[in-house]
Amino acid sequence: MKRIVLVLLCMFAVVSCTQTVGYQKDSQSTGTSTASTGISGSGVREYRLENGLKVLIAEDHKAPVASFQIWYNTGSINETRGKTGLSHFLEHMMFKGTPKYGSKTFSNIVQRNGGMDNAGTTRDYTVYYQNLASDRINLSIEMEADRMANLLLKTEDVDSEKKVVMEERRMRIEDDPEDLLFEAVSAKAFNAHPYHNPVIGWMEDISSLSREDLMRYYKTYYAPNNAVIIVAGDVNPDEIMKSITKHFGGIPSATIKSLPIQTEPAQKEQRRLTLKKQAQLPFVVIAYHVPSVPERDAYALDVLSQIFSGKSGRLYQEIVKKEKLAINAFANYSGLYKAPYLFYWGGTPNDTRAIKRFETALLKEIDGIVAAPPTEREVKKAKNQIEAAFIMGQDSLFFQGEVLGMFEIIGGWQLKDKYLDGVAAVTPGDVQAVAKRYFNAGNSTVGVLIPED
């Protein structure tokens, strides 16, 4: 979780849609009453409708605005071989209309009411959100309930949007050599687990996806008992729950088909790949398998990544500034995944002649933290930076909701309150211990981008 605020705010960068991104409504009702489990120490109220829909409300009356978010517990981790990219494709289609609200109407209504909306798909979840004046938040509630139950998925819309998604993949991945290398390294690091697949999907899979595939996926995962609503801002919880119950309470729950997810076997030997593409400079990525939150080691890995990051971090000071081998170098970790993921090291060597020396210098820095713990000062500084970023990020209502949502998906929103405690407990010895445990050659996957004219 390198600088958690930046990680959280940038999670959607790869596969988010801006206003480009509805389940045949069944009159059967599973009840409309709600049950509150009280208020946490962080001021979050939790409710659940009888159809399984979970609601989290965080009151914040500093300004007359609110963020409405609906998180679906499905992402590329739920896709099968040959059907990759379904989650992201469906995210696009959620903006294509229902019988009540036509194509693009959703975003136009939000904009006309002074708000903004967006959506994002990741490996573990899909989220839709609107930031609005708090007295307009009922718009979000009504329209999100409508597209949870009544998405049209017209064949002509599917066919036209498929071209948009394929072009998005070309522009964001295939025409960007560095992103293409990241994709290739991640795929090579995972052989069995669905994290092998890119969130946006493989091009051949996207091209073969049909309306029936999308509808089947939609009916399987877009259900109240597979979602959580988060409202953060200047709202009255009782009034919000009345509206949510009115609009979402009659949507029936679904039988969620849990796919068997293979555990990734421990990696025993280093894997390497070389990518030759038109590029101005080379690029190197080294990925190691590591655990995710709430595993204890995740907090030490977070502190470790902070020690090596930024212009005051070890990598920049040694490899960029002192040895002048590269224009940048990074250590990148996020522990906010359902399953163990990857810790990335890498950077951009000055030219192709510096590739080998850069990799050697990078491994030297990694070996250095394995051989000796960081100083108390380094650890204290890293923990202060993480804490400051996390706390200051709470000024954003969207960020407040996003943090709740991400921790809810990986194991429960209450983990948010334990996160800083976990970071605070990290010692220099803990940092060295996780480096010893995970940063060994057999656990690594190395990718090198070699520029072609």
N, C-alpha and C positions, 0 to 999 in steps of 0.2 A: 504494500500500500504506500508507494512512494508519494509523499505529500498528498495525503488523502483527499484534500479539497480539489486539487487539480485532477486527480484520478477520477473522482466522482463526476466532476463537471465535464470531463472529456470522454466519459464512457460511451457516449452515443456517436462519437466522431466518425466511426467507420460505417455504421449502418443506420443513420438517423435520417428521417424524412421531414422536410418542412412543408407542411400543407400539401402533401402529395399522397400523403398516406390517406356491425352492423348485424344472423342466426335467425332462423325463422322463428318468429315468436309463437310460443305455445301458451294457450290460455290457462293451462293447469297452473295452480299456485301451490307453493310449498309453505305458505304462511308468510306473515309480514311482521311478526313481533321481533323485537331486538332484545339482546341481553348484553348488559355492560359488565365488563370485568374490572371496572374501577379506573383510577387515575394513577399513573406511575409517578415515580419521583421526578421525572422529567416533564410532567404535566401533560402526558399523552393519554387520551381517553380511548379505550378499546371497546368495540361493539361487534356483535355478529348477528346477522339476520338468520332466520330459520332455514333459508336455502343455502347457507354456508358462506355467504359473502361477509368478509371481514372488513371493518372500518376503523381507521385510526384518525383521530382528530387532535391536532396540536394548535391550541389557541395562541394567537400572538396579535395583540391589539395596537402595535406600534404604528400601523398605517392601515387605511381602509382597503386593503387588498388581500387576496387569498390565492393559493395554488391548489388546484384540484388535480389529483393524479390517480390513475387506475393501473395497477400492476397485475399482469397476467403471469402466472407461474409456468411459463413455457418459453423456450428459446431454442437455439440450434441444438442444444443437448437432447431435445425431444424428437429430433428428426432421424429418419432411417436412411440407409444407403440408397442412393438414387433419387432421394427426395430432399436433398439439402437446399437450403434457401427458402423453405416454406414459411418459416416464421417471419422473415423479413419481407417476403412477397406479400403475405397477408397484412402486414403492417401498412404497406402501400394501399392495399385494397380497402382498408378500413376507412379511407377518406373518399371512397367512390360512391357512397350513398346508400340510403335505405328508402323504402317507399315514402317515408315522411320527409326526409331530408335528402335532396339530390346530390349528385357529385359536386364536390368542393363547397357545398352549402355550409357544412360544419365549420370550416375555417373562416368562411366569409362572415358568418354570424358572430364568431368570436372576435374577429377584427372590427366589425361594426360596433361592437360593444366595448371597444378599447382594449381588448386583450390580445394575447398571443397563444398559439398552440403548437405542439410538436409531438413527436413520438420517437422511440428508439427501441432497437432490438439488440440483444446481446446473446451470449451463449446460454444464459440461464433464465432470462425473462424478457418480456416485452412490456413497455410502459407508454401510456398516452397521458398528456397533461395539458392543462390550460392555466394561465395566470391571468386573473381578472380582478376587477373591482369586486370587493366582497359581496356587495348587494346584487351582483350578477351571477354568483356561483351556481344558482339553480339551473342556469343554462347548461353548464357542464354536466350536472347530474342528469338532467332530462335527455340530453343528446348522447351521452356515453351509455346510458341504459338502453337507448334506442338501438345504437349500433352493436351493443353486446347481443341483442336478441334478433335484429331484423336486417342484417347485412344482405344486400342484393346479390353481389358477385355476378354481375352480368358477363356473359361470355365475351362480348366485344370489349368490355373494360379490362377483363383479364388479358386478352390478347394484346391490347395496346400497352397496358402497363408492364407486361412482360418485357417488351422492348426497352422500356424505361429502366427497368431493373438490370437488364443485361448491359445497357450502356453505362449505368452506374458502376457496375463491376469493372467494365473496361477502364473507365476514367479513374476510379479510386484505387484499383488494385493492379490491373494488368498494365496500365500506362504509368504506374508509379513504381519504379524499381525497388525502392526501399520497402514499401508496403508489400510488394510481391515477395521479397525475401523473408519478411516477417511471417507471411502466410506459409511459405514453404518450410521454414524452420519449425513453426508450430505443428504443421501437418506431419513432419518427419519425427518430431518428438513424441507424438501420440500415434500408436499403432492400433490399439483396441478401443480406447475411449472416444466418444463422439466429439470431444474437443479437437479431434483430428481435423474436423471440417470447419471451413470458414463460415462465419455468421451469414454472410451474404450468399453463400452457396457456391458450388462449382458451376462453371458456365454451362456444361452439358446438362446438368440437372435442372438449372433454371429454365433452359430452353424446352425441357420436356414436361414441366409442371402444367397441370390442367386445372380447369375450374373445379372438377370433381376432387382433385387433391386438396385444393384450398378449402372447399366446403367441408370435406371430411375433417381436416385439421381444425377448422373453425368450430365445428360442432363438438369436437372432442375437448378442446382446451379453453375456448372462450365461454366460460360458464361462471356463475357467481361463486361456486365453491372452489374455483381455481383462481380467484382474484382477490385483491385487497385494494380498497379505496383509501387514499390518504388525503386529508384536507388540512392544510396549514395556513393560518392567517387569522384575519379579523372576522371570526365567525362565532355563532352561537351553536354549540354542539347539539342541543335539543332540537333546534330548528333544522339544522343540517340533517339529523337523523330522521326527522319526519319526512323530509323531501327524499332522502335516499330510500327509505322504506317504501314510500309511495311509488317511486319509479323502478327500483330494482327488486322489491320484495316479491313481485309476481313472476319473476323470471325463474324457471325451474332449474334446479341443480342438474348436473350431468354425471355420468359414470366416467371418471377419469381413468383412462387406460394407461397405467404406468408401464413404460417400456423398460425391459431389462437393460441396464446400462453396464457394460463390461468394465471391470476395474483394470486400469492400466498396469501391466506388469512392471516391476522394478526394472529400470534400464541398467544394463551391466556394461555396455560398451559404448564408446563415443560414436556418434553418427555425424557425418559431414556431408555438406552439399555445396555445389558451386553454381551460381546463377550468372549467366552472361547476358547483359541487356544494355541497350543504349542508355548511358548515364554519364554525368559529368565527373563523378567521383566514385570510388569504391565504397563499400559498406560492409561491416562485419557485425554479426549477431551471434552470441553464445547464450543458449537457453539451458537452464537446469530445472529439473522437476523439484517442486517444493510444496509444502502444505498450505492450506488456506485457513482463514478464521473459521471457527474459534480455536484451532490448535494453538498451543502456547508458543510454538516456534514462529508462528506468523508475526507476532509482535516484534520479536528480535530481528526477523528478516526486514520488517518495515524500518526499524531503526538503522539497520545495516545499509539499506538502500539510501537512506537520507545522508548517512555519513559520506557516501561516495558521490552524491549528486550535487548539482549546482556548481557555480564558479568557485565556491569556497570548499567544495568537496575534493576528495582525494584524486579522483580520476582527472578532473580538469587541471588541478594543480600539478600533477605529475606528468600526465601524458600529453596534454594540450599545451600548457604553459611552460613547463620545464623541458620536456623532451621534444616538443614541437612536432609530434608524429601525426597529429590529427586536428581537424577543425572542431570536433566535439567528441565527447565520450559520455556514456550514460550507464546507470544501473537502475533498472525499472522493475518494480514489484507491486502487485496488487493482490491482496489476500481475500478479496471479496468475490469468491467463486464458490459454487456448491461443492466442487470437488477439488483435489489438489491440482494446481496449475503450474505456471512457469515463472522463474526469475530470469529476466533478460539483462545481459551485459552487451555492450557494443559501442559503435561509434563510426565516424567517417574519417578514414586515413587521408592524408594529404594527397596521395596519388597511389597508383598501383604498386610502385616500388616499396611503399611503406606498409603494405598489407601485413606481411609476415612480422615485421617489427612491431606493428601496432598490436597484433594478436598476442605476441610474446609479452609486450608491456602490460596488456590487459590481464593476462594470466598471472603475471608477476604481482599485480595489485591484489588479485584474488588470493594468490598463495600467501601474500603478506597478512591478510586478515585471518587466514587459516592458521598461520604460524604464531601470531601474537594478537592478543585482544586489543581493541581500540582503547584510547585513553578515556578516563572518566570525563574529561572536558568534551571530547568528541561525542560521547554518548549523551551527555547532558544537553549539549547544543542541539543534537538531532531530536531528542525528545521535546525540547522547548519549541522547535520549529513545527513539529507534528501537532503538538497541542495547540499552538497559536493558530495554525491554519484551520484546524478542526473547529475551534471555538469561534473564530472570526467568520467562518463560513456560515454560522447559524444566523447571521444578519440577513441572509437570503431565505425567503420563505420557500422558494423552490428547492434550495439545498436542504432545508430542514426536512421537507417531505421526501426528498431523494435519499437522504441518509436512512430515514425510517424504512423506506421501501427496500433498499439494497440489503440492509441487515435482516429485514423480515424474510426476504427470499432465501438467504443463505442459512437461516436458522432461528430467526425470531428477532423482532425489532428491539427487544430488550438488550441484545448484544451491543447496541449503540452505547448504552450507559456503562458497559464494561470495557469498551474499547480503550479509552484513555488510561484506565487502571492497568490494563494489560501492557500498554506502552510504558507507563511509569515504572513498572516492576522490572523492566529489562536492565540487565547489568552488562558490563563489558565482557564478562565471561560468557553470558548468554549469546552475545553477538558472535564471539569466536566459535562457540559450540555449534551454532547453526551453519556457520561457514564450513567447519570441518565435516558436518553431517551431510551437506548437500552439494558443495562445490568441489566435486571430484570429476576427473575426466570421464569415467564410465557413465556418469549421470548427465552428461552434456550432449547437446546437439549444436553443431557449429555451421553457420551459413556465411558464405562470402559472395558478395556482389562484385563482379569484375566488369568494368565499363567496356563497351564496344563502341567503335566509331560509328 
